[in-house]
C-alpha cells in the first residue's frame, strides 16, 4: 500500500474547503476526473471513506474530519521546506563551517565577517580553530566546508588550495633585549636570545625551525606555547623574544620592538576546499570576502 501523497492531501483539503470535487478541481487547475481519481487513491491508501454527499455538498466523514488537521500540517511542512530551500537558493541564508588558526581567527576574520554580515545577514558562519594538519583533515572528512590555513603544507589529492595573502614573519623582542643599530636580525643574532615560540606541530613553527636550520642553528627555546597572544604578553614582560606573523603584530605591543628577519621569512595564507565541494552562494560569498580581506591584509 502506497503512502498518501501531498497532491492527494491537497485535493482532499480543497474539496473540504469548497464543498465539491468540481470546484476543488477548478481551484487546483485539475480536471474533475483527475481530482476524483486522487480522492479514490487516497481513500484506498488509508482504507477508509473520507467524503460523503450531504445536501448536494461533499462533506468529510468522521475519518475525513480526523484527517483535516494532519493534512494541513503536512501541507504547511512542505511549504516551510520549500521556503527554506528557496531562501538558500536566493542567497538570503546559509551555513558555512570554516576552520582556521587562532591568529587568523583573532586578527583577519573579524572585519571579513563583519562585512559579510552586512552583505548577507542570514549567513551563519561557524568557526573552528586548530593546527593546519588537524583542520585539513576535518575538511577532507567533510566536517568543515573550508579552511583558512598556513602554507606550505602537504595537501591530500581530494583537496585544492587558493593562496590569498603573504604574511611576513617578524621578530618581537623586549625593548631591553633588542640589539641596537641594525634593523633586521639574522638567525645567529636571534639564536643567541631566549626564545618563546609557538608550540611544535603547526606549519608556522615548521617554517621558523626551517629558517634556523638553513643557518645551521637550532632555536634556543625557553618556552613553547599554544597561544600567540600569550607569547606577546610574555615578550612584553621581558621573558624572552619570539618570531610571530605580522598579522598578529598589526597593533603595537607596549614594551616591545618589532624587527624584520634576514633573510626575510614569510608564510602563505590559503583557502582550502575539497576538490568536489559544491560552492553554494553562502560559501561563495565567504570565499570572496576572504580573498578580499587577504589582499588588503598582511603583505599587501
N, C-alpha and C positions, 0 to 999 in steps of 0.2 A: 504493500500500500504506500502510495506516494504521500509525502507531507503536503499540507496546503501551501499554495504559492501566494506570494504577495498580490499578484494580479487577481487571483480568486477572492482573496480577502477584500481587496479594494472594490471589486464588483459587488460583493455581498453588502459592504457598508454603503455603497451608493444606492442599492435597492432599498435598504433600510431608510436612508435619508430622503429618497424621492418617492417611495411608496410604490414603485413599479419597475419591472425589468426594462420596458421600453424607454422610460425616462432615464434610468440609470445608464443604459447603453448609449443614449444620446449624450449624456454628460461626460461619458468616458471616451467618446469617439469610437464606439463599437457598433457592430450590427446587433440586432436583437437576438438572432440565433447564437451568435458568439457569446453574448452575455449569459444566455440561458445555459449554454454548454459549460461555461466556467462554474456556474452555480451548481449544476449537476455533479461536476467533478469534485467540487468542494464538499458537497453532502456525501458523496461516495467515499472520499478520503476520510471524513470524520465519522461516517457510519450513522448519521442522524439527519432528520429533516430540520432545516433551518428556517424555512419560509412557508407561509400558508396564505391563502386568499381570504380576506375578511372585508366584506363590503366593497368589493372591487379593487382593493388595495393589497399589495404584498406586505405582510407584517411578519416579524420574527416569531418563531415558536419559542418555547421555553429554552430549548438548546440554543436557538439563534440569539435570544437576549443574553444568554451567558457568554456568547462568543463576541458580542459587540465590543466590550472594553479591551479584551486581549487583542482583538483585531486592530483596534485603534492604536494600541501601544506598539504593535508590530509595525504599523504604517508610520508612526511617529519615529520609531527607532531607525527605520530605513531612511527617512527624511533627514534625521540627525547625521547618519553615516554619510549621506550624500553631501550635506552641508560641510561636514568636517573635511571630507576629501576635496570639496570644492575650494575651501579656504587654503589648503595646501597647494592645490593646483594653481590658484591665483597668486600664490606667494604671500598671502596675508599672515600665515602662521607656519610653524615648523619647529623641528627639534634637531639640534646638532650636538654631537658628543665630540669634544676636542681634547686631545692630550697634549701636554707641553711641559716644559721645565718650570721650576719655580721663578727663575729670573724673568723669563718672558711673561709669565702669568702676572707678575707684580708690575713690571715696567713697560711692556709692549702692549699687552692686551687691553688694559682699561680704556684708553682712548679709542681703540678699534671697536670694542664692544659698545661704547657709548654712541659712536657714530652709527653703528649697525642698528642699535635700538631706535635711533631716530628714523632710519630708513625702513625698518621692518619690526615694529613693536611686538608683533605676535611671535617672533622667533625666540625660542628658548635655547640658550647655549649652555651646555653643561661642561664644566672644565675639570679635567683630571690631571694631576701633576705626577712627575716621576722622572727617572733617568731615561735617556733616549732608548736603550735596548728594551726596557720594560714597556715603554709607550708604544714602540713599533710593533712589539708582539701583540699588544692589545688591538692595534689597528688591523694587523694581519688576521686576527681571530674574529674580527667583526664587533668587538666590544666598544670600539671607538670608530667614529666616522672619518676622522682626520687627525693629523698630529703636526704640531709646530715644534721641530726638533733641531738639534745641532748637528752640522756636518763637519768633517767627513764621517760617515758611518756606513757599515755594510747594510745593504737592503736585500730582502728576500725578493725572488722573482715576481711575487704577487703584488709587490708594492712599487709605486712610482713617486718621484720627488720633483718638486719645483722650488728652486732656490729663490728666496725673496730679499735677502739682505746679507751684507758683510758686517760682522760685529768685531771690531778690533779688541784684542786683549791688552790690558794695561796693568802696570804695576801700581799698587796702592801701598803707601808707606806712611808710618807716623812721621810727623814733621822732624822729630829728633833723629830719626834713622835715615832720612833722605840724604844721599850724597850731594854735595854742593858742586855747582859748576858744570854739570852735564845734564842735558835734557833727557836723553834716552839711557836705559840701563841694559847692560848685557847680561847673559846668563851667569857669567862669572861674578859680576858685581852683585846680582840678586842672590846668587847661591851662597854668598858669604853672610847673608842675613837670615834671621829666623823666619820661617815661612809658615803661614796659616793658609792652607789650600782647601778647596772643595774636596770632599771625600772621593776616593777612587771608585771606578766603575762607570763613571759618566764620560761622555765624549769630550767635554771641555777639559776635564782633568787629563785625559789622554793626550790632548793637544799640547797642554802645558808640559807634561812629562816628556813628550817628544821634543819640544823646544830645548829643554835642558839636556836631553840625551844627545842631540845633534852637536851640542857644545862639549860633549864628553863629561857631563856632570850629572849629578843626581841632586834634586832639591833637598835642602836641609830643613826637614819638616819639624815644626814644633807642635802643630795641631792639624787635624783634619776634621772638617765639619760639614754637615749636610745642608747648611743654610748660608747663602751669600750674605744675607742681611746680618746674621750673627758674626760673620767674618769681618764685615765692615765695622761693627761695634768694637770688636777686639783689636783691630788695627788702630782705630781711633784712640783706644786706651793705651796704646804703646806696647801691646803684647807681641807684635810681630808684623811682617809685611805679607802681601798677597799679590796674586795675579787674578784679575777679575774682568769679566766682559764690560765693555764700555756702556752697554745697555744698563748695567747696574750702577754706573757711576755718573749718570747724567746730572744728578743733583750733587752739590758739594757735600763732602763728608768732613765736618769740622775736625781740625786737628790732624788732618792727613794731607799728603801730597800725591798727586797722580802723575805718573811718568810713562811715556811710551817705552816700548821694548826695542832692542836692537840685536838681531834683525827683527823687523816687525812681525807680529803674530796676530792672527785673527781666526775667527770661526765663521762658518756659514750657517745661516738660519734657513730652513727649508720646510715647506709644507708637504706632507706625505699622505697619500691615499692608496687604497687598494686599486690595482690596475683596472678592475672591472666594477669599481664603485659607481653607482648611479648618483650623479650630482643633481639633486633637486634644486629648486630655486633658493631655498634657505641656505643650503650648503654652498651653492654657487656665490651667493652674496657674501657669506663669511669668507670664502677664499679670496674674493676680490678685495674685501676690506683688509685682509691680512697682507696681501701683496702691496696694497697702497700704503699700509702702515709700515711695512718693511722698507719701502722705497723712501719714506720720509724719516725713517729711524736711523740707527747707527750705521756709520759708513756711507752716508748719503753723499 
